[in-house]
């Protein structure tokens, strides 16, 4: 099984978007038994940003039950891929971890700018699809 970890600072925005789209891609591609997904933040916020919930609802994705959580080394010790957004893997991966890291240089849109959050949503969705395309070609 391939394990993916999506991590940002607060686990209230970017990593929640990425996780939601990764879960959607996993289901759409029939990879529920082949891909495990974990998410967290290095400094979790109190709640998922309202604008993130809103822009995902526009795509038919409900994350109303999600709460930000702390990422731990135990979460990623067996992950093959760690994707970070705004934080560094050194903050949470074990010293002897040998997976692949990818940094998605995505600024947090901040505030209540739905258009900026929509643009970020669309970019994250594109990157998640590309990641799953990569996974399918490398794990066939």
C-alpha positions in Angstrom: 0.0 0.0 0.0 1.2 3.5 -0.9 0.9 6.0 1.9 0.6 9.8 1.2 0.9 12.6 3.8 -0.3 16.1 3.1 1.1 18.6 5.6 0.9 22.3 6.1 1.3 24.6 9.0 -2.2 24.7 10.5 -3.9 21.8 8.7 -6.8 24.1 8.2 -6.5 25.0 4.5 -4.0 23.7 1.9 -3.5 20.3 3.4 -7.3 19.9 3.9 -7.9 20.8 0.2 -5.2 18.3 -0.9 -6.5 15.5 1.3 -10.0 16.0 0.1 -9.0 15.9 -3.6 -6.6 12.9 -2.9 -9.5 11.0 -1.3 -11.7 11.8 -4.3 -8.9 10.7 -6.8 -8.4 7.5 -4.8 -12.1 6.7 -5.0 -12.4 7.7 -8.7 -9.5 5.5 -9.6 -10.6 2.5 -7.5 -7.5 2.7 -5.3 -9.1 2.6 -1.9 -7.1 -0.6 -1.0 -3.9 0.7 -2.6 -3.5 4.2 -1.2 -3.6 5.4 2.4 -3.9 9.2 3.1 -2.9 11.1 6.2 -2.9 14.8 6.9 -1.9 17.1 9.7 -0.2 20.3 10.6 2.9 21.3 12.5 0.9 23.9 14.4 -2.8 22.9 14.0 -5.5 25.6 14.1 -8.7 25.3 16.0 -10.9 24.7 12.9 -10.8 24.2 9.2 -11.1 27.6 7.5 -14.6 28.5 6.4 -13.5 29.5 2.9 -11.9 26.1 2.4 -15.1 24.3 3.4 -17.1 26.6 1.1 -14.9 26.1 -2.0 -14.9 22.3 -1.5 -18.7 22.3 -1.1 -18.8 24.0 -4.5 -17.1 20.9 -5.9 -19.5 18.6 -4.1 -17.0 17.7 -1.3 -18.2 17.9 2.3 -15.5 18.1 5.0 -17.8 19.4 7.6 -16.6 16.8 10.1 -12.9 17.5 9.7 -10.8 19.1 12.4 -7.1 20.1 12.1 -4.7 17.7 13.8 -1.0 17.6 14.7 1.2 15.6 12.3 3.5 13.3 14.1 6.5 11.2 13.0 4.4 8.1 13.7 2.0 9.4 11.0 4.7 9.5 8.3 7.2 6.8 9.4 5.7 4.4 6.8 4.7 7.0 4.2 6.2 6.8 0.8 5.4 10.4 -0.1 5.2 13.5 2.1 3.9 16.6 0.4 4.4 19.8 2.4 2.9 23.2 1.9 4.5 26.0 4.0 6.4 23.8 6.4 9.5 21.6 6.3 9.6 17.8 6.5 12.4 18.1 9.1 9.8 19.4 11.5 8.1 16.0 11.7 9.7 13.2 9.7 11.8 10.7 11.6 15.6 11.0 11.1 15.8 7.6 9.4 12.8 8.1 7.1 13.6 7.3 3.5 10.5 8.4 1.6 10.1 11.0 -1.0 9.2 14.6 -0.2 7.7 17.2 -2.5 7.2 20.8 -1.6 4.2 22.6 -3.1 5.1 26.3 -2.9 1.6 27.5 -2.3 1.0 30.7 -0.2 -2.0 30.7 2.1 -4.5 33.0 0.5 -5.6 34.3 4.0 -8.7 36.2 4.9 -12.0 35.7 3.3 -11.0 36.1 -0.3 -13.0 33.3 -1.9 -11.6 33.9 -5.4 -8.1 33.4 -4.1 -9.1 30.3 -2.3 -10.9 29.0 -5.4 -7.7 29.6 -7.4 -5.7 27.7 -4.8 -8.3 24.9 -4.8 -8.0 24.5 -8.5 -4.2 24.4 -8.4 -4.2 21.9 -5.6 -6.7 19.7 -7.5 -4.4 19.8 -10.6 -1.4 18.8 -8.5 -3.2 16.0 -6.8 -4.3 14.6 -10.1 -0.7 14.8 -11.4 0.5 13.0 -8.3 -2.0 10.2 -8.8 -1.0 10.0 -12.5 2.6 9.6 -11.3 1.6 6.9 -8.7 -0.3 4.9 -11.3 2.6 4.9 -13.7 5.3 4.1 -11.1 3.3 1.4 -9.3 1.8 -0.6 -12.1 
